[in-house]
Amino acid sequence: MFQAIFLFISGPEIMFILFIVVMVFGADKIPEIAKGLGKGMRQLRDATNEIKHEIQKSAESNGLDTSIAKDVTNEINKVKEEIDEATGPIKRQF
């Protein structure tokens, strides 16, 4: 039997948390809360990408070689693809 586990929280625990959220905020407020959380996560992601871009730009302007990180990332991706090809449709079940 496969059971979805998200951050060590099982299905019934997630349902209980959702029940409490509905009881505290009401069903009509949940879309607004979700929209606000999504907007906040997007702003955080955009800020993180901007910081990464500024660091890379600064490194390149100071003559640091940033291609090493790209090469490592490419090699990691190749290994991931090879593992996926080797395992095929086999999935781990807990």
PDB file of N, CA, C and O in Angstrom, chain B, residues numbered from 101:
ATOM      1  N   MET B 101       0.846  -1.178   0.000  1.00  0.00           N
ATOM      2  CA  MET B 101       0.000   0.000   0.000  1.00  0.00           C
ATOM      3  C   MET B 101       0.881   1.228   0.000  1.00  0.00           C
ATOM      4  O   MET B 101       1.812   1.332   0.800  1.00  0.00           O
ATOM      5  N   PHE B 102       0.594   2.162  -0.895  1.00  0.00           N
ATOM      6  CA  PHE B 102       1.384   3.387  -1.031  1.00  0.00           C
ATOM      7  C   PHE B 102       0.694   4.505  -0.263  1.00  0.00           C
ATOM      8  O   PHE B 102      -0.508   4.730  -0.399  1.00  0.00           O
ATOM      9  N   GLN B 103       1.481   5.192   0.539  1.00  0.00           N
ATOM     10  CA  GLN B 103       0.935   6.284   1.334  1.00  0.00           C
ATOM     11  C   GLN B 103       1.758   7.528   1.055  1.00  0.00           C
ATOM     12  O   GLN B 103       2.981   7.503   1.188  1.00  0.00           O
ATOM     13  N   ALA B 104       1.101   8.622   0.667  1.00  0.00           N
ATOM     14  CA  ALA B 104       1.806   9.867   0.375  1.00  0.00           C
ATOM     15  C   ALA B 104       2.275  10.509   1.672  1.00  0.00           C
ATOM     16  O   ALA B 104       1.494  10.724   2.599  1.00  0.00           O
ATOM     17  N   ILE B 105       3.556  10.807   1.714  1.00  0.00           N
ATOM     18  CA  ILE B 105       4.124  11.453   2.893  1.00  0.00           C
ATOM     19  C   ILE B 105       4.769  12.751   2.435  1.00  0.00           C
ATOM     20  O   ILE B 105       5.615  12.742   1.541  1.00  0.00           O
ATOM     21  N   PHE B 106       4.382  13.849   3.031  1.00  0.00           N
ATOM     22  CA  PHE B 106       4.906  15.159   2.693  1.00  0.00           C
ATOM     23  C   PHE B 106       5.470  15.787   3.954  1.00  0.00           C
ATOM     24  O   PHE B 106       4.733  16.139   4.875  1.00  0.00           O
ATOM     25  N   LEU B 107       6.787  15.923   3.981  1.00  0.00           N
ATOM     26  CA  LEU B 107       7.467  16.490   5.145  1.00  0.00           C
ATOM     27  C   LEU B 107       7.122  15.730   6.422  1.00  0.00           C
ATOM     28  O   LEU B 107       6.888  16.334   7.469  1.00  0.00           O
ATOM     29  N   PHE B 108       7.091  14.417   6.331  1.00  0.00           N
ATOM     30  CA  PHE B 108       6.827  13.535   7.461  1.00  0.00           C
ATOM     31  C   PHE B 108       5.423  13.719   8.028  1.00  0.00           C
ATOM     32  O   PHE B 108       5.170  13.408   9.192  1.00  0.00           O
ATOM     33  N   ILE B 109       4.515  14.226   7.202  1.00  0.00           N
ATOM     34  CA  ILE B 109       3.120  14.383   7.622  1.00  0.00           C
ATOM     35  C   ILE B 109       2.294  13.453   6.744  1.00  0.00           C
ATOM     36  O   ILE B 109       2.389  13.503   5.517  1.00  0.00           O
ATOM     37  N   SER B 110       1.494  12.615   7.366  1.00  0.00           N
ATOM     38  CA  SER B 110       0.690  11.666   6.595  1.00  0.00           C
ATOM     39  C   SER B 110      -0.637  12.300   6.184  1.00  0.00           C
ATOM     40  O   SER B 110      -0.947  13.427   6.570  1.00  0.00           O
ATOM     41  N   GLY B 111      -1.406  11.563   5.401  1.00  0.00           N
ATOM     42  CA  GLY B 111      -2.690  12.048   4.876  1.00  0.00           C
ATOM     43  C   GLY B 111      -3.679  12.491   5.935  1.00  0.00           C
ATOM     44  O   GLY B 111      -4.227  13.589   5.835  1.00  0.00           O
ATOM     45  N   PRO B 112      -3.928  11.663   6.956  1.00  0.00           N
ATOM     46  CA  PRO B 112      -4.891  12.100   7.986  1.00  0.00           C
ATOM     47  C   PRO B 112      -4.454  13.361   8.730  1.00  0.00           C
ATOM     48  O   PRO B 112      -5.289  14.180   9.115  1.00  0.00           O
ATOM     49  N   GLU B 113      -3.156  13.515   8.931  1.00  0.00           N
ATOM     50  CA  GLU B 113      -2.674  14.728   9.602  1.00  0.00           C
ATOM     51  C   GLU B 113      -2.893  15.960   8.738  1.00  0.00           C
ATOM     52  O   GLU B 113      -3.241  17.026   9.246  1.00  0.00           O
ATOM     53  N   ILE B 114      -2.689  15.816   7.433  1.00  0.00           N
ATOM     54  CA  ILE B 114      -2.938  16.931   6.518  1.00  0.00           C
ATOM     55  C   ILE B 114      -4.412  17.289   6.516  1.00  0.00           C
ATOM     56  O   ILE B 114      -4.770  18.467   6.534  1.00  0.00           O
ATOM     57  N   MET B 115      -5.270  16.276   6.495  1.00  0.00           N
ATOM     58  CA  MET B 115      -6.717  16.539   6.527  1.00  0.00           C
ATOM     59  C   MET B 115      -7.109  17.258   7.819  1.00  0.00           C
ATOM     60  O   MET B 115      -7.935  18.170   7.786  1.00  0.00           O
ATOM     61  N   PHE B 116      -6.533  16.866   8.944  1.00  0.00           N
ATOM     62  CA  PHE B 116      -6.825  17.517  10.216  1.00  0.00           C
ATOM     63  C   PHE B 116      -6.384  18.977  10.190  1.00  0.00           C
ATOM     64  O   PHE B 116      -7.108  19.855  10.660  1.00  0.00           O
ATOM     65  N   ILE B 117      -5.205  19.236   9.647  1.00  0.00           N
ATOM     66  CA  ILE B 117      -4.719  20.618   9.545  1.00  0.00           C
ATOM     67  C   ILE B 117      -5.641  21.438   8.658  1.00  0.00           C
ATOM     68  O   ILE B 117      -5.970  22.575   8.994  1.00  0.00           O
ATOM     69  N   LEU B 118      -6.063  20.875   7.526  1.00  0.00           N
ATOM     70  CA  LEU B 118      -6.990  21.591   6.646  1.00  0.00           C
ATOM     71  C   LEU B 118      -8.325  21.863   7.334  1.00  0.00           C
ATOM     72  O   LEU B 118      -8.919  22.926   7.152  1.00  0.00           O
ATOM     73  N   PHE B 119      -8.791  20.898   8.124  1.00  0.00           N
ATOM     74  CA  PHE B 119     -10.034  21.085   8.876  1.00  0.00           C
ATOM     75  C   PHE B 119      -9.902  22.253   9.850  1.00  0.00           C
ATOM     76  O   PHE B 119     -10.810  23.077   9.958  1.00  0.00           O
ATOM     77  N   ILE B 120      -8.781  22.325  10.553  1.00  0.00           N
ATOM     78  CA  ILE B 120      -8.552  23.416  11.498  1.00  0.00           C
ATOM     79  C   ILE B 120      -8.481  24.754  10.763  1.00  0.00           C
ATOM     80  O   ILE B 120      -9.023  25.751  11.240  1.00  0.00           O
ATOM     81  N   VAL B 121      -7.816  24.782   9.604  1.00  0.00           N
ATOM     82  CA  VAL B 121      -7.723  26.013   8.816  1.00  0.00           C
ATOM     83  C   VAL B 121      -9.109  26.484   8.397  1.00  0.00           C
ATOM     84  O   VAL B 121      -9.411  27.674   8.481  1.00  0.00           O
ATOM     85  N   VAL B 122      -9.949  25.566   7.948  1.00  0.00           N
ATOM     86  CA  VAL B 122     -11.317  25.929   7.549  1.00  0.00           C
ATOM     87  C   VAL B 122     -12.103  26.444   8.748  1.00  0.00           C
ATOM     88  O   VAL B 122     -12.857  27.410   8.626  1.00  0.00           O
ATOM     89  N   MET B 123     -11.933  25.813   9.899  1.00  0.00           N
ATOM     90  CA  MET B 123     -12.655  26.240  11.099  1.00  0.00           C
ATOM     91  C   MET B 123     -12.201  27.627  11.566  1.00  0.00           C
ATOM     92  O   MET B 123     -13.023  28.428  12.011  1.00  0.00           O
ATOM     93  N   VAL B 124     -10.909  27.913  11.468  1.00  0.00           N
ATOM     94  CA  VAL B 124     -10.390  29.186  11.969  1.00  0.00           C
ATOM     95  C   VAL B 124     -10.682  30.331  10.997  1.00  0.00           C
ATOM     96  O   VAL B 124     -11.148  31.394  11.406  1.00  0.00           O
ATOM     97  N   PHE B 125     -10.407  30.110   9.714  1.00  0.00           N
ATOM     98  CA  PHE B 125     -10.514  31.203   8.748  1.00  0.00           C
ATOM     99  C   PHE B 125     -11.822  31.206   7.979  1.00  0.00           C
ATOM    100  O   PHE B 125     -12.211  32.252   7.460  1.00  0.00           O
ATOM    101  N   GLY B 126     -12.498  30.109   7.886  1.00  0.00           N
ATOM    102  CA  GLY B 126     -13.723  30.029   7.107  1.00  0.00           C
ATOM    103  C   GLY B 126     -13.415  29.671   5.665  1.00  0.00           C
ATOM    104  O   GLY B 126     -12.343  29.982   5.146  1.00  0.00           O
ATOM    105  N   ALA B 127     -14.364  29.019   5.036  1.00  0.00           N
ATOM    106  CA  ALA B 127     -14.160  28.530   3.672  1.00  0.00           C
ATOM    107  C   ALA B 127     -14.009  29.666   2.673  1.00  0.00           C
ATOM    108  O   ALA B 127     -13.326  29.502   1.662  1.00  0.00           O
ATOM    109  N   ASP B 128     -14.628  30.811   2.927  1.00  0.00           N
ATOM    110  CA  ASP B 128     -14.554  31.914   1.976  1.00  0.00           C
ATOM    111  C   ASP B 128     -13.206  32.632   2.002  1.00  0.00           C
ATOM    112  O   ASP B 128     -12.877  33.323   1.038  1.00  0.00           O
ATOM    113  N   LYS B 129     -12.426  32.498   3.049  1.00  0.00           N
ATOM    114  CA  LYS B 129     -11.128  33.170   3.160  1.00  0.00           C
ATOM    115  C   LYS B 129      -9.969  32.326   2.613  1.00  0.00           C
ATOM    116  O   LYS B 129      -8.891  32.862   2.353  1.00  0.00           O
ATOM    117  N   ILE B 130     -10.173  31.035   2.437  1.00  0.00           N
ATOM    118  CA  ILE B 130      -9.085  30.145   2.022  1.00  0.00           C
ATOM    119  C   ILE B 130      -8.504  30.534   0.658  1.00  0.00           C
ATOM    120  O   ILE B 130      -7.280  30.538   0.522  1.00  0.00           O
ATOM    121  N   PRO B 131      -9.314  30.862  -0.364  1.00  0.00           N
ATOM    122  CA  PRO B 131      -8.706  31.279  -1.643  1.00  0.00           C
ATOM    123  C   PRO B 131      -7.841  32.533  -1.506  1.00  0.00           C
ATOM    124  O   PRO B 131      -6.802  32.643  -2.157  1.00  0.00           O
ATOM    125  N   GLU B 132      -8.264  33.476  -0.666  1.00  0.00           N
ATOM    126  CA  GLU B 132      -7.475  34.694  -0.467  1.00  0.00           C
ATOM    127  C   GLU B 132      -6.149  34.369   0.218  1.00  0.00           C
ATOM    128  O   GLU B 132      -5.111  34.931  -0.131  1.00  0.00           O
ATOM    129  N   ILE B 133      -6.186  33.460   1.193  1.00  0.00           N
ATOM    130  CA  ILE B 133      -4.965  33.058   1.900  1.00  0.00           C
ATOM    131  C   ILE B 133      -4.026  32.352   0.939  1.00  0.00           C
ATOM    132  O   ILE B 133      -2.826  32.623   0.932  1.00  0.00           O
ATOM    133  N   ALA B 134      -4.563  31.445   0.125  1.00  0.00           N
ATOM    134  CA  ALA B 134      -3.741  30.712  -0.840  1.00  0.00           C
ATOM    135  C   ALA B 134      -3.129  31.670  -1.859  1.00  0.00           C
ATOM    136  O   ALA B 134      -1.965  31.518  -2.233  1.00  0.00           O
ATOM    137  N   LYS B 135      -3.901  32.650  -2.308  1.00  0.00           N
ATOM    138  CA  LYS B 135      -3.396  33.633  -3.264  1.00  0.00           C
ATOM    139  C   LYS B 135      -2.259  34.436  -2.644  1.00  0.00           C
ATOM    140  O   LYS B 135      -1.241  34.677  -3.293  1.00  0.00           O
ATOM    141  N   GLY B 136      -2.427  34.844  -1.405  1.00  0.00           N
ATOM    142  CA  GLY B 136      -1.375  35.591  -0.714  1.00  0.00           C
ATOM    143  C   GLY B 136      -0.118  34.769  -0.522  1.00  0.00           C
ATOM    144  O   GLY B 136       0.990  35.277  -0.700  1.00  0.00           O
ATOM    145  N   LEU B 137      -0.277  33.490  -0.156  1.00  0.00           N
ATOM    146  CA  LEU B 137       0.888  32.609  -0.004  1.00  0.00           C
ATOM    147  C   LEU B 137       1.604  32.416  -1.339  1.00  0.00           C
ATOM    148  O   LEU B 137       2.833  32.438  -1.399  1.00  0.00           O
ATOM    149  N   GLY B 138       0.839  32.230  -2.396  1.00  0.00           N
ATOM    150  CA  GLY B 138       1.433  32.068  -3.722  1.00  0.00           C
ATOM    151  C   GLY B 138       2.189  33.306  -4.161  1.00  0.00           C
ATOM    152  O   GLY B 138       3.283  33.216  -4.719  1.00  0.00           O
ATOM    153  N   LYS B 139       1.597  34.463  -3.903  1.00  0.00           N
ATOM    154  CA  LYS B 139       2.249  35.719  -4.264  1.00  0.00           C
ATOM    155  C   LYS B 139       3.541  35.902  -3.476  1.00  0.00           C
ATOM    156  O   LYS B 139       4.551  36.341  -4.026  1.00  0.00           O
ATOM    157  N   GLY B 140       3.510  35.567  -2.198  1.00  0.00           N
ATOM    158  CA  GLY B 140       4.707  35.672  -1.369  1.00  0.00           C
ATOM    159  C   GLY B 140       5.806  34.727  -1.821  1.00  0.00           C
ATOM    160  O   GLY B 140       6.980  35.098  -1.842  1.00  0.00           O
ATOM    161  N   MET B 141       5.427  33.501  -2.183  1.00  0.00           N
ATOM    162  CA  MET B 141       6.409  32.532  -2.655  1.00  0.00           C
ATOM    163  C   MET B 141       7.023  32.996  -3.978  1.00  0.00           C
ATOM    164  O   MET B 141       8.220  32.820  -4.207  1.00  0.00           O
ATOM    165  N   ARG B 142       6.212  33.579  -4.833  1.00  0.00           N
ATOM    166  CA  ARG B 142       6.725  34.091  -6.115  1.00  0.00           C
ATOM    167  C   ARG B 142       7.705  35.231  -5.886  1.00  0.00           C
ATOM    168  O   ARG B 142       8.749  35.284  -6.535  1.00  0.00           O
ATOM    169  N   GLN B 143       7.389  36.140  -4.979  1.00  0.00           N
ATOM    170  CA  GLN B 143       8.293  37.244  -4.678  1.00  0.00           C
ATOM    171  C   GLN B 143       9.613  36.727  -4.110  1.00  0.00           C
ATOM    172  O   GLN B 143      10.678  37.244  -4.447  1.00  0.00           O
ATOM    173  N   LEU B 144       9.550  35.721  -3.259  1.00  0.00           N
ATOM    174  CA  LEU B 144      10.749  35.127  -2.690  1.00  0.00           C
ATOM    175  C   LEU B 144      11.599  34.481  -3.778  1.00  0.00           C
ATOM    176  O   LEU B 144      12.819  34.643  -3.796  1.00  0.00           O
ATOM    177  N   ARG B 145      10.959  33.753  -4.681  1.00  0.00           N
ATOM    178  CA  ARG B 145      11.682  33.113  -5.777  1.00  0.00           C
ATOM    179  C   ARG B 145      12.321  34.157  -6.695  1.00  0.00           C
ATOM    180  O   ARG B 145      13.468  33.999  -7.113  1.00  0.00           O
ATOM    181  N   ASP B 146      11.577  35.224  -7.006  1.00  0.00           N
ATOM    182  CA  ASP B 146      12.123  36.286  -7.851  1.00  0.00           C
ATOM    183  C   ASP B 146      13.317  36.972  -7.187  1.00  0.00           C
ATOM    184  O   ASP B 146      14.311  37.269  -7.848  1.00  0.00           O
ATOM    185  N   ALA B 147      13.218  37.222  -5.879  1.00  0.00           N
ATOM    186  CA  ALA B 147      14.323  37.851  -5.154  1.00  0.00           C
ATOM    187  C   ALA B 147      15.538  36.932  -5.143  1.00  0.00           C
ATOM    188  O   ALA B 147      16.667  37.396  -5.302  1.00  0.00           O
ATOM    189  N   THR B 148      15.317  35.641  -4.957  1.00  0.00           N
ATOM    190  CA  THR B 148      16.423  34.681  -4.961  1.00  0.00           C
ATOM    191  C   THR B 148      17.100  34.641  -6.319  1.00  0.00           C
ATOM    192  O   THR B 148      18.328  34.624  -6.405  1.00  0.00           O
ATOM    193  N   ASN B 149      16.304  34.627  -7.383  1.00  0.00           N
ATOM    194  CA  ASN B 149      16.883  34.623  -8.728  1.00  0.00           C
ATOM    195  C   ASN B 149      17.658  35.908  -9.003  1.00  0.00           C
ATOM    196  O   ASN B 149      18.705  35.878  -9.649  1.00  0.00           O
ATOM    197  N   GLU B 150      17.149  37.027  -8.517  1.00  0.00           N
ATOM    198  CA  GLU B 150      17.835  38.302  -8.705  1.00  0.00           C
ATOM    199  C   GLU B 150      19.182  38.306  -7.979  1.00  0.00           C
ATOM    200  O   GLU B 150      20.177  38.790  -8.518  1.00  0.00           O
ATOM    201  N   ILE B 151      19.212  37.770  -6.767  1.00  0.00           N
ATOM    202  CA  ILE B 151      20.463  37.697  -6.007  1.00  0.00           C
ATOM    203  C   ILE B 151      21.461  36.790  -6.725  1.00  0.00           C
ATOM    204  O   ILE B 151      22.641  37.127  -6.829  1.00  0.00           O
ATOM    205  N   LYS B 152      20.996  35.647  -7.219  1.00  0.00           N
ATOM    206  CA  LYS B 152      21.882  34.748  -7.953  1.00  0.00           C
ATOM    207  C   LYS B 152      22.463  35.440  -9.179  1.00  0.00           C
ATOM    208  O   LYS B 152      23.652  35.316  -9.471  1.00  0.00           O
ATOM    209  N   HIS B 153      21.606  36.171  -9.893  1.00  0.00           N
ATOM    210  CA  HIS B 153      22.047  36.878 -11.095  1.00  0.00           C
ATOM    211  C   HIS B 153      23.099  37.933 -10.744  1.00  0.00           C
ATOM    212  O   HIS B 153      24.098  38.071 -11.450  1.00  0.00           O
ATOM    213  N   GLU B 154      22.879  38.673  -9.660  1.00  0.00           N
ATOM    214  CA  GLU B 154      23.833  39.703  -9.249  1.00  0.00           C
ATOM    215  C   GLU B 154      25.164  39.086  -8.829  1.00  0.00           C
ATOM    216  O   GLU B 154      26.220  39.633  -9.144  1.00  0.00           O
ATOM    217  N   ILE B 155      25.131  37.958  -8.127  1.00  0.00           N
ATOM    218  CA  ILE B 155      26.368  37.289  -7.726  1.00  0.00           C
ATOM    219  C   ILE B 155      27.131  36.810  -8.948  1.00  0.00           C
ATOM    220  O   ILE B 155      28.347  36.981  -9.032  1.00  0.00           O
ATOM    221  N   GLN B 156      26.424  36.215  -9.889  1.00  0.00           N
ATOM    222  CA  GLN B 156      27.078  35.729 -11.101  1.00  0.00           C
ATOM    223  C   GLN B 156      27.647  36.897 -11.903  1.00  0.00           C
ATOM    224  O   GLN B 156      28.762  36.805 -12.417  1.00  0.00           O
ATOM    225  N   LYS B 157      26.900  37.987 -12.015  1.00  0.00           N
ATOM    226  CA  LYS B 157      27.360  39.165 -12.745  1.00  0.00           C
ATOM    227  C   LYS B 157      28.608  39.754 -12.095  1.00  0.00           C
ATOM    228  O   LYS B 157      29.555  40.138 -12.782  1.00  0.00           O
ATOM    229  N   SER B 158      28.600  39.821 -10.769  1.00  0.00           N
ATOM    230  CA  SER B 158      29.758  40.342 -10.041  1.00  0.00           C
ATOM    231  C   SER B 158      30.971  39.442 -10.212  1.00  0.00           C
ATOM    232  O   SER B 158      32.089  39.929 -10.381  1.00  0.00           O
ATOM    233  N   ALA B 159      30.758  38.136 -10.168  1.00  0.00           N
ATOM    234  CA  ALA B 159      31.859  37.191 -10.341  1.00  0.00           C
ATOM    235  C   ALA B 159      32.468  37.316 -11.725  1.00  0.00           C
ATOM    236  O   ALA B 159      33.690  37.291 -11.874  1.00  0.00           O
ATOM    237  N   GLU B 160      31.625  37.451 -12.734  1.00  0.00           N
ATOM    238  CA  GLU B 160      32.122  37.575 -14.102  1.00  0.00           C
ATOM    239  C   GLU B 160      32.855  38.895 -14.304  1.00  0.00           C
ATOM    240  O   GLU B 160      33.856  38.940 -15.020  1.00  0.00           O
ATOM    241  N   SER B 161      32.370  39.975 -13.680  1.00  0.00           N
ATOM    242  CA  SER B 161      33.040  41.271 -13.830  1.00  0.00           C
ATOM    243  C   SER B 161      34.381  41.300 -13.110  1.00  0.00           C
ATOM    244  O   SER B 161      35.254  42.088 -13.473  1.00  0.00           O
ATOM    245  N   ASN B 162      34.562  40.455 -12.094  1.00  0.00           N
ATOM    246  CA  ASN B 162      35.833  40.375 -11.379  1.00  0.00           C
ATOM    247  C   ASN B 162      36.761  39.313 -11.950  1.00  0.00           C
ATOM    248  O   ASN B 162      37.827  39.050 -11.393  1.00  0.00           O
ATOM    249  N   GLY B 163      36.361  38.708 -13.051  1.00  0.00           N
ATOM    250  CA  GLY B 163      37.217  37.758 -13.733  1.00  0.00           C
ATOM    251  C   GLY B 163      37.174  36.345 -13.182  1.00  0.00           C
ATOM    252  O   GLY B 163      38.040  35.535 -13.514  1.00  0.00           O
ATOM    253  N   LEU B 164      36.190  36.023 -12.346  1.00  0.00           N
ATOM    254  CA  LEU B 164      36.066  34.670 -11.824  1.00  0.00           C
ATOM    255  C   LEU B 164      35.385  33.787 -12.859  1.00  0.00           C
ATOM    256  O   LEU B 164      34.460  34.215 -13.549  1.00  0.00           O
ATOM    257  N   ASP B 165      35.855  32.555 -12.957  1.00  0.00           N
ATOM    258  CA  ASP B 165      35.303  31.611 -13.926  1.00  0.00           C
ATOM    259  C   ASP B 165      34.070  30.942 -13.334  1.00  0.00           C
ATOM    260  O   ASP B 165      34.176  30.141 -12.405  1.00  0.00           O
ATOM    261  N   THR B 166      32.910  31.269 -13.872  1.00  0.00           N
ATOM    262  CA  THR B 166      31.666  30.670 -13.382  1.00  0.00           C
ATOM    263  C   THR B 166      31.264  29.448 -14.193  1.00  0.00           C
ATOM    264  O   THR B 166      30.261  28.806 -13.882  1.00  0.00           O
ATOM    265  N   SER B 167      32.028  29.117 -15.227  1.00  0.00           N
ATOM    266  CA  SER B 167      31.678  27.958 -16.054  1.00  0.00           C
ATOM    267  C   SER B 167      31.894  26.648 -15.302  1.00  0.00           C
ATOM    268  O   SER B 167      31.318  25.624 -15.670  1.00  0.00           O
ATOM    269  N   ILE B 168      32.718  26.669 -14.250  1.00  0.00           N
ATOM    270  CA  ILE B 168      32.954  25.447 -13.477  1.00  0.00           C
ATOM    271  C   ILE B 168      31.647  24.970 -12.854  1.00  0.00           C
ATOM    272  O   ILE B 168      31.339  23.779 -12.899  1.00  0.00           O
ATOM    273  N   ALA B 169      30.881  25.883 -12.277  1.00  0.00           N
ATOM    274  CA  ALA B 169      29.603  25.515 -11.670  1.00  0.00           C
ATOM    275  C   ALA B 169      28.651  24.967 -12.725  1.00  0.00           C
ATOM    276  O   ALA B 169      27.909  24.021 -12.459  1.00  0.00           O
ATOM    277  N   LYS B 170      28.666  25.547 -13.906  1.00  0.00           N
ATOM    278  CA  LYS B 170      27.799  25.061 -14.984  1.00  0.00           C
ATOM    279  C   LYS B 170      28.217  23.657 -15.411  1.00  0.00           C
ATOM    280  O   LYS B 170      27.368  22.804 -15.671  1.00  0.00           O
ATOM    281  N   ASP B 171      29.540  23.416 -15.484  1.00  0.00           N
ATOM    282  CA  ASP B 171      30.030  22.087 -15.854  1.00  0.00           C
ATOM    283  C   ASP B 171      29.614  21.038 -14.823  1.00  0.00           C
ATOM    284  O   ASP B 171      29.196  19.938 -15.185  1.00  0.00           O
ATOM    285  N   VAL B 172      29.729  21.379 -13.551  1.00  0.00           N
ATOM    286  CA  VAL B 172      29.335  20.454 -12.493  1.00  0.00           C
ATOM    287  C   VAL B 172      27.847  20.165 -12.573  1.00  0.00           C
ATOM    288  O   VAL B 172      27.428  19.014 -12.448  1.00  0.00           O
ATOM    289  N   THR B 173      27.044  21.207 -12.782  1.00  0.00           N
ATOM    290  CA  THR B 173      25.598  21.035 -12.900  1.00  0.00           C
ATOM    291  C   THR B 173      25.258  20.141 -14.085  1.00  0.00           C
ATOM    292  O   THR B 173      24.389  19.275 -13.978  1.00  0.00           O
ATOM    293  N   ASN B 174      25.929  20.340 -15.207  1.00  0.00           N
ATOM    294  CA  ASN B 174      25.684  19.502 -16.387  1.00  0.00           C
ATOM    295  C   ASN B 174      26.033  18.046 -16.113  1.00  0.00           C
ATOM    296  O   ASN B 174      25.296  17.148 -16.518  1.00  0.00           O
ATOM    297  N   GLU B 175      27.151  17.800 -15.427  1.00  0.00           N
ATOM    298  CA  GLU B 175      27.549  16.427 -15.103  1.00  0.00           C
ATOM    299  C   GLU B 175      26.544  15.766 -14.157  1.00  0.00           C
ATOM    300  O   GLU B 175      26.216  14.590 -14.314  1.00  0.00           O
ATOM    301  N   ILE B 176      26.062  16.526 -13.183  1.00  0.00           N
ATOM    302  CA  ILE B 176      25.059  15.995 -12.256  1.00  0.00           C
ATOM    303  C   ILE B 176      23.790  15.629 -13.007  1.00  0.00           C
ATOM    304  O   ILE B 176      23.193  14.582 -12.756  1.00  0.00           O
ATOM    305  N   ASN B 177      23.379  16.490 -13.926  1.00  0.00           N
ATOM    306  CA  ASN B 177      22.172  16.203 -14.710  1.00  0.00           C
ATOM    307  C   ASN B 177      22.357  14.961 -15.583  1.00  0.00           C
ATOM    308  O   ASN B 177      21.427  14.172 -15.749  1.00  0.00           O
ATOM    309  N   LYS B 178      23.560  14.788 -16.139  1.00  0.00           N
ATOM    310  CA  LYS B 178      23.824  13.589 -16.947  1.00  0.00           C
ATOM    311  C   LYS B 178      23.715  12.327 -16.096  1.00  0.00           C
ATOM    312  O   LYS B 178      23.138  11.327 -16.524  1.00  0.00           O
ATOM    313  N   VAL B 179      24.276  12.379 -14.886  1.00  0.00           N
ATOM    314  CA  VAL B 179      24.210  11.222 -13.994  1.00  0.00           C
ATOM    315  C   VAL B 179      22.761  10.925 -13.615  1.00  0.00           C
ATOM    316  O   VAL B 179      22.358   9.763 -13.580  1.00  0.00           O
ATOM    317  N   LYS B 180      21.977  11.962 -13.333  1.00  0.00           N
ATOM    318  CA  LYS B 180      20.556  11.766 -13.009  1.00  0.00           C
ATOM    319  C   LYS B 180      19.826  11.083 -14.167  1.00  0.00           C
ATOM    320  O   LYS B 180      19.036  10.163 -13.955  1.00  0.00           O
ATOM    321  N   GLU B 181      20.097  11.539 -15.385  1.00  0.00           N
ATOM    322  CA  GLU B 181      19.446  10.942 -16.550  1.00  0.00           C
ATOM    323  C   GLU B 181      19.846   9.478 -16.712  1.00  0.00           C
ATOM    324  O   GLU B 181      19.011   8.634 -17.036  1.00  0.00           O
ATOM    325  N   GLU B 182      21.134   9.180 -16.486  1.00  0.00           N
ATOM    326  CA  GLU B 182      21.595   7.797 -16.604  1.00  0.00           C
ATOM    327  C   GLU B 182      20.946   6.909 -15.555  1.00  0.00           C
ATOM    328  O   GLU B 182      20.593   5.765 -15.841  1.00  0.00           O
ATOM    329  N   ILE B 183      20.788   7.423 -14.354  1.00  0.00           N
ATOM    330  CA  ILE B 183      20.124   6.659 -13.290  1.00  0.00           C
ATOM    331  C   ILE B 183      18.669   6.418 -13.649  1.00  0.00           C
ATOM    332  O   ILE B 183      18.156   5.314 -13.467  1.00  0.00           O
ATOM    333  N   ASP B 184      17.998   7.450 -14.160  1.00  0.00           N
ATOM    334  CA  ASP B 184      16.603   7.293 -14.572  1.00  0.00           C
ATOM    335  C   ASP B 184      16.461   6.252 -15.681  1.00  0.00           C
ATOM    336  O   ASP B 184      15.525   5.454 -15.673  1.00  0.00           O
ATOM    337  N   GLU B 185      17.392   6.265 -16.631  1.00  0.00           N
ATOM    338  CA  GLU B 185      17.348   5.292 -17.711  1.00  0.00           C
ATOM    339  C   GLU B 185      17.613   3.880 -17.199  1.00  0.00           C
ATOM    340  O   GLU B 185      17.000   2.920 -17.666  1.00  0.00           O
ATOM    341  N   ALA B 186      18.522   3.757 -16.243  1.00  0.00           N
ATOM    342  CA  ALA B 186      18.878   2.437 -15.719  1.00  0.00           C
ATOM    343  C   ALA B 186      17.755   1.836 -14.884  1.00  0.00           C
ATOM    344  O   ALA B 186      17.501   0.633 -14.948  1.00  0.00           O
ATOM    345  N   THR B 187      17.087   2.672 -14.104  1.00  0.00           N
ATOM    346  CA  THR B 187      16.030   2.161 -13.235  1.00  0.00           C
ATOM    347  C   THR B 187      14.741   1.940 -13.991  1.00  0.00           C
ATOM    348  O   THR B 187      13.939   1.088 -13.610  1.00  0.00           O
ATOM    349  N   GLY B 188      14.527   2.688 -15.050  1.00  0.00           N
ATOM    350  CA  GLY B 188      13.311   2.528 -15.855  1.00  0.00           C
ATOM    351  C   GLY B 188      12.067   2.826 -15.036  1.00  0.00           C
ATOM    352  O   GLY B 188      12.040   3.795 -14.278  1.00  0.00           O
ATOM    353  N   PRO B 189      11.046   2.009 -15.179  1.00  0.00           N
ATOM    354  CA  PRO B 189       9.784   2.288 -14.494  1.00  0.00           C
ATOM    355  C   PRO B 189       9.756   1.839 -13.035  1.00  0.00           C
ATOM    356  O   PRO B 189       8.719   1.915 -12.376  1.00  0.00           O
ATOM    357  N   ILE B 190      10.910   1.365 -12.530  1.00  0.00           N
ATOM    358  CA  ILE B 190      10.940   0.893 -11.141  1.00  0.00           C
ATOM    359  C   ILE B 190      10.842   2.094 -10.201  1.00  0.00           C
ATOM    360  O   ILE B 190      11.596   3.056 -10.343  1.00  0.00           O
ATOM    361  N   LYS B 191       9.947   2.041  -9.277  1.00  0.00           N
ATOM    362  CA  LYS B 191       9.762   3.107  -8.289  1.00  0.00           C
ATOM    363  C   LYS B 191       9.853   2.503  -6.916  1.00  0.00           C
ATOM    364  O   LYS B 191       9.434   1.367  -6.693  1.00  0.00           O
ATOM    365  N   ARG B 192      10.406   3.273  -5.987  1.00  0.00           N
ATOM    366  CA  ARG B 192      10.470   2.813  -4.590  1.00  0.00           C
ATOM    367  C   ARG B 192       9.131   3.043  -3.917  1.00  0.00           C
ATOM    368  O   ARG B 192       8.490   4.078  -4.103  1.00  0.00           O
ATOM    369  N   GLN B 193       8.731   2.079  -3.146  1.00  0.00           N
ATOM    370  CA  GLN B 193       7.510   2.207  -2.364  1.00  0.00           C
ATOM    371  C   GLN B 193       7.838   1.921  -0.919  1.00  0.00           C
ATOM    372  O   GLN B 193       8.544   0.962  -0.607  1.00  0.00           O
ATOM    373  N   PHE B 194       7.331   2.744  -0.053  1.00  0.00           N
ATOM    374  CA  PHE B 194       7.588   2.583   1.379  1.00  0.00           C
ATOM    375  C   PHE B 194       6.361   2.071   2.064  1.00  0.00           C
ATOM    376  O   PHE B 194       6.372   1.867   3.278  1.00  0.00           O
TER     377      PHE B 194
END
